[in-house]
Amino acid sequence: MIYAVAGASGQLGRLVLPELVAKVGAANVVALVRNPAKLAEMAASGVSVQAFDYDMADPAALGGVGRLLLISANEVGKRSAQHQAVIDAAKAAGVGLIAYTSILHAPTSTIGLAGEHRDTEVALAASGVPHILLRNGWYNENYTGALGPSIEHGAIIGAAGAGRICSASRADIAAAAVAALTGGAAGDIHELAGDEAFTMAEFAAHVARIAGKPVAYVDMSQADYAAALEGVGLPGWLAAMLANSSFASSQDALFDDSRTLSRLIGRPTTPIADTIAAALA
């Protein structure tokens, strides 16, 4: 069985590859990436690294592939078309199964980003290609990328209210992708979220404790949060997207207590406090 990973040089793909190699062997792994030079170290280890562009997906790059992990593209607004191109290429190449990284509770999610994931799930169903849906919640790392300024100002802002968030580490999600790709069956749907929920007020309390400095969560309206993000230099479209996601989490859009993820990977998910501590180390 040959396993391919599309989007292999991204943050998730780079965690998936070594774990997949450890499980099935480098000779059975194909890394699909826009710029193969980014994965020179994986090529040196025996992984087949091939040029692959979501905009012009070439079925030839998927020849002989039995199972494909389609990691969602990062160009918001173009992803429906890009994913359709990859699905079409996989079907033309005779790929046996596609595992797709969707979004938590995609059919009902109020997060704006969910629309392109819903489109992709529909495209997969229409394609006739057997597939697995990996509906990923947010990464812990989404919340720890800019802790420095928050600690400096003593405040973490958002529009999440008292919404419960069940995030997991990127490494947890990568492990789930490998488990599903190698051992899953067509038709599987996994709602992937962390074991334990937290509110943003609780998140801020973790940051304060670990940093040893006062940090509080300041809740804002969606519009005010978007304006604040623009005020620190984010482009308007990105500020609006982040504010929408934050507000949706106030309605528990990122909550899931099924513990599907920990069962799939065979261990507890990474607590948010651990990821905060690693980020501040």
C-alpha positions in Angstrom: 0.0 0.0 0.0 1.3 3.4 -1.0 0.2 6.3 1.2 0.3 9.9 0.0 0.0 13.1 2.0 -1.1 16.3 0.1 0.0 19.5 1.7 2.9 17.6 3.3 5.1 20.7 3.9 2.6 22.5 6.1 2.6 22.5 9.9 0.3 19.5 10.1 1.9 17.7 7.2 5.3 17.9 8.7 4.0 16.2 11.8 2.1 13.5 9.9 5.1 12.5 7.7 7.5 11.1 10.3 4.7 9.3 12.1 3.4 7.8 8.9 6.9 6.7 7.9 7.4 5.1 11.3 4.2 3.1 10.8 4.5 2.0 7.1 8.1 2.7 6.0 9.5 5.5 3.9 9.3 3.5 0.7 5.5 3.4 1.1 5.1 7.2 1.6 4.6 9.9 -1.0 4.8 13.5 0.1 2.9 15.9 -2.3 4.1 19.5 -2.0 4.1 22.6 -4.1 7.9 23.1 -3.6 9.7 19.8 -3.1 12.8 21.6 -1.9 11.0 22.2 1.4 11.1 18.5 2.2 14.6 17.7 1.1 15.2 16.0 4.5 12.3 13.6 3.9 13.5 12.8 0.4 16.9 12.0 1.9 15.2 9.5 4.3 13.6 7.6 1.4 10.2 9.3 1.1 9.1 10.1 -2.5 8.6 13.8 -2.6 6.7 15.0 -5.6 5.6 18.4 -6.9 1.8 18.9 -6.5 -0.3 22.0 -6.9 -3.8 22.1 -5.5 -4.7 24.6 -8.3 -3.6 22.2 -11.1 -3.7 18.8 -9.4 -2.0 16.3 -11.7 -3.3 12.7 -11.6 0.1 11.5 -12.6 1.5 12.5 -9.2 -1.1 10.1 -7.6 -0.3 7.1 -9.7 -0.1 3.9 -7.6 -1.4 5.7 -4.5 -3.8 3.5 -2.5 -4.7 6.0 0.3 -4.4 9.8 0.2 -4.5 12.2 3.1 -5.9 15.5 1.7 -4.9 18.2 4.2 -7.1 21.2 3.6 -5.5 24.1 1.7 -4.7 27.3 3.4 -6.0 29.8 0.8 -9.3 30.8 2.2 -11.8 31.5 -0.5 -10.1 29.2 -3.0 -10.3 25.9 -1.1 -13.5 24.6 -2.5 -12.1 24.7 -6.1 -8.7 23.5 -5.0 -10.1 20.5 -3.1 -12.4 19.6 -6.0 -9.3 19.6 -8.3 -7.5 17.2 -5.9 -10.5 14.9 -5.6 -10.9 14.8 -9.4 -7.2 14.0 -9.8 -7.4 11.2 -7.2 -10.5 9.7 -8.9 -8.7 9.8 -12.3 -5.6 8.1 -10.8 -7.7 5.4 -9.2 -6.8 6.3 -5.6 -8.6 3.8 -3.3 -9.5 6.1 -0.4 -9.2 9.8 0.6 -9.0 11.0 4.2 -9.9 14.7 4.4 -9.2 17.2 7.2 -12.5 18.9 7.6 -13.8 21.1 10.5 -15.5 20.0 13.7 -19.3 19.4 13.2 -19.0 20.6 9.6 -22.6 20.2 8.6 -23.9 22.4 11.4 -20.9 24.6 12.3 -21.6 28.4 12.5 -17.9 29.2 11.9 -17.6 31.0 8.6 -14.7 28.8 7.6 -16.9 25.7 7.6 -18.5 26.6 4.3 -15.6 25.4 2.2 -15.3 22.3 4.3 -19.0 21.5 3.7 -18.4 22.0 0.0 -15.5 19.5 0.1 -17.5 16.9 2.0 -20.3 17.2 -0.7 -17.7 16.9 -3.4 -16.2 13.8 -1.8 -19.7 12.2 -1.6 -20.4 13.1 -5.2 -17.1 11.7 -6.5 -17.8 8.1 -5.5 -14.2 7.8 -4.1 -14.3 6.0 -0.7 -13.4 8.5 1.9 -12.9 9.3 5.6 -13.8 12.6 7.2 -11.5 13.9 9.9 -13.4 16.8 11.4 -10.8 18.7 13.2 -11.4 21.1 16.1 -9.0 24.0 16.7 -5.4 23.4 17.5 -4.1 24.3 21.0 -1.4 26.2 19.1 -4.0 28.6 17.6 -4.2 30.1 21.1 -0.6 30.3 22.0 1.0 31.9 19.0 0.8 35.5 20.4 1.1 35.1 24.1 4.0 37.6 24.5 1.9 40.7 23.8 -1.0 39.4 25.9 1.2 38.8 28.9 2.9 42.2 28.4 -0.5 44.0 28.4 -2.1 41.7 31.0 -5.1 40.9 28.8 -6.3 38.3 26.3 -9.1 39.7 24.1 -11.8 37.9 22.1 -15.5 37.4 21.5 -15.8 33.9 22.9 -17.8 34.7 25.9 -18.2 31.7 28.2 -18.1 29.3 25.3 -16.5 25.9 25.9 -13.5 25.0 23.7 -12.1 21.5 23.2 -8.9 22.1 21.4 -6.1 19.6 21.0 -2.4 19.9 20.0 -1.4 19.8 16.4 0.5 16.6 17.2 -2.7 15.0 18.5 -4.5 15.8 15.3 -1.5 14.5 13.2 -1.6 11.2 15.1 -5.3 10.9 14.4 -4.7 11.5 10.7 -2.1 8.7 10.6 -4.3 6.3 12.5 -7.3 6.9 10.2 -5.3 6.9 7.0 -3.6 3.5 7.8 -6.4 1.8 9.7 -9.6 3.5 9.0 -12.5 2.4 6.8 -14.5 4.2 4.1 -17.4 6.0 5.6 -15.7 6.8 9.0 -16.5 10.2 10.3 -14.3 11.4 13.2 -15.2 14.5 15.3 -11.8 15.3 16.6 -11.5 17.5 19.7 -9.6 17.6 23.0 -10.7 15.7 26.0 -11.1 18.7 28.3 -13.0 21.9 27.6 -11.9 25.3 28.7 -13.3 28.8 28.5 -11.2 31.8 27.4 -11.3 33.0 31.0 -9.9 29.7 32.1 -7.3 29.9 29.4 -6.2 33.3 30.6 -5.9 31.9 34.2 -3.6 29.2 32.9 -1.4 31.8 31.2 -1.3 33.9 34.3 -0.3 31.0 36.5 2.4 29.7 34.1 3.8 33.1 33.3 3.6 34.3 36.9 2.0 37.5 35.8 -1.6 38.9 35.9 -3.5 38.1 32.7 -7.2 38.4 32.4 -9.6 37.6 29.6 -11.5 40.6 28.2 -14.6 39.7 26.2 -15.8 42.0 23.4 -18.5 42.0 20.8 -17.6 40.4 17.4 -17.4 43.8 15.7 -15.2 45.3 18.4 -12.9 42.4 18.4 -12.5 42.6 14.6 -11.8 46.3 14.9 -9.2 45.6 17.6 -7.5 43.1 15.4 -7.4 45.5 12.5 -6.0 48.1 14.9 -2.9 45.9 15.5 -2.3 45.5 11.8 -4.3 42.5 10.6 -6.0 42.9 7.2 -9.7 43.4 7.4 -10.6 40.0 5.9 -8.4 38.1 8.4 -9.7 40.2 11.4 -13.3 39.5 10.4 -12.6 35.7 10.0 -10.9 35.5 13.4 -13.6 37.5 15.1 -16.3 35.3 13.5 -14.6 32.1 14.7 -14.2 33.6 18.2 -17.8 34.5 18.4 -18.9 31.1 17.1 -17.0 29.5 19.9 -19.1 31.5 22.4 -22.0 29.3 21.1 -20.0 26.1 21.7 -19.0 25.7 18.0 -15.7 24.3 19.2 -17.1 22.0 21.9 -17.3 18.3 21.6 -17.2 15.8 24.5 -17.2 12.5 22.6 -13.5 11.9 23.2 -13.3 10.4 19.7 -9.8 11.8 19.3 -8.2 10.2 22.3 -9.8 6.9 21.5 -8.4 7.1 17.9 -4.9 7.9 19.0 -4.9 5.6 22.0 -3.9 8.2 24.6 -5.3 11.4 26.3 -5.1 14.5 24.2 -2.6 17.3 25.2 -4.0 19.7 27.8 -4.1 23.3 26.9 -1.9 24.1 29.9 0.8 21.9 28.6 0.9 23.7 25.3 0.9 27.1 27.0 3.9 25.9 29.2 5.7 24.7 26.1 5.1 28.0 24.3 6.4 30.0 27.2 9.4 27.8 28.0 
